[in-house]
Amino acid sequence: MVRMNSKAVNARAAWIAANSPIMDEVAQKIYAEITAAAAANGDTGEYAKSFEVEDDYYRSIRDRVVYTRHPAAVPIEFGRRTKNGGSTVGQMNVANVYRRYPKFSYGKN
C-alpha cells in the first residue's frame, strides 16, 4: 500500500494549476471585464485605467491578482455619503465581475 502525504499532494496540485497558462488567460479576461465595466459607468478613464494584473505568491504558489491603487476606489466601488446627508450608489464593478466566476474553496464546502 502506498501512503501519500495529502498536504504535499495538495501543494503540488496547487503548483501545477498555478503555473498553467489558463490562469494567465483568466486573469487577463477578468482584468478586461473589470476595466470595461468601469469605463461603461461614465468614468473619465482614470479609474478604469488604474487596474493592473500582478503575480502574488503565497507559500511559493503563484497566483494572479487584479487590483487598483486608485485613491477613490472604495467610494467609487461601494458608494459614499454626500455632504448634504444623501448618498451615492457604488458602481460595484469588481464585485459584479467576480460574481460571474465559480467559487473555489479549500477544505469542506
N, C-alpha and C positions, 0 to 999 in steps of 0.2 A: 504494500500500500504506500502510495506517495503522499506525503504531507506537504502542504503548501502554506506559507505564511500569507494570510489574507491581506495584511497591511502592505506587504511587498507586492503582491499581485495587484492590489488597487492602485498603488503608486505607479507601477509600470503601465497599467491600463490608462491612467490619467496622463502619463508622459506621452504615450503613443497618440492619444487623442489630441493632446495639446499641440503636438508638432505636426498635426495633419494640416495640409493646405486648405481643407474645408473650413477650418477655424478662421483662417485669414479671410476667406471669402465671406463668411457670415459676419465677421466684424466690419468688413467694408460695406456689406449690404445694410447692416444696422446703422452705420455712420451715414450712408446716403439717405436712408429713410428719415433719420432724425434731422439732418440738415434740410431736407426737402420740406419736412413738416414745419420747421422753424421759419423757413423762407415763405411758406404759404400763409403764415399767420400775420402777414403785413409787416414783418420785420424789415428793418433797413438793410439787413445783410450782415451787420456787425456780429450779431448774436449767432446767426446761422453759420458764419464762417469761423466762429470761435471753437467749434468742436474738433477734437483730434482723436486718433486711434493710437494707442500706445501699448507696448508689451508690459506686462506686470508679472512678477514671479512670486510664488508662494511655495516654500519648501522645494525650490528648484523646478517647480512645474510652471510652465509658461501659460499665460492667459492673455487675452486681449481686452482692453478697456476702452470704451468710447466715453469721453468726458469733455467738459468745458471748464475753464477757469474764469469765465466772464464774470465780472463783479456783480452783475444784476441777474445772474442765472436763477437764484432762488425765487425772487419776486416774479420773474418772467414765467418760470415753470409753475409755481404754486399760487400766484396771486399775492395781493398785498392790501393793506388798509390805506385809504387815502386820508389826506389832511382834514377833510371835512367830515370824517366819520364813516364814509362809504367804503367800498372795497372794489378791487378789480379781480376778475377771474383769471386764474393761471392758464397758460397755453397747454400745459401737460404734454409737450412734445415727446420727451423721453419716455414717460410712463405709457403713453398710448402706443408707441412703437414696441416697448418692452412687452406689453400685454399680448402682442401678436405671436410671440415665440413661446415654445413649450418650456415648462418649468422642470428643472432637474434638481434633485436634492440628494444629499449623501445620507445613507442610513435608511431608516424606516420611513415610509410615506404615510 
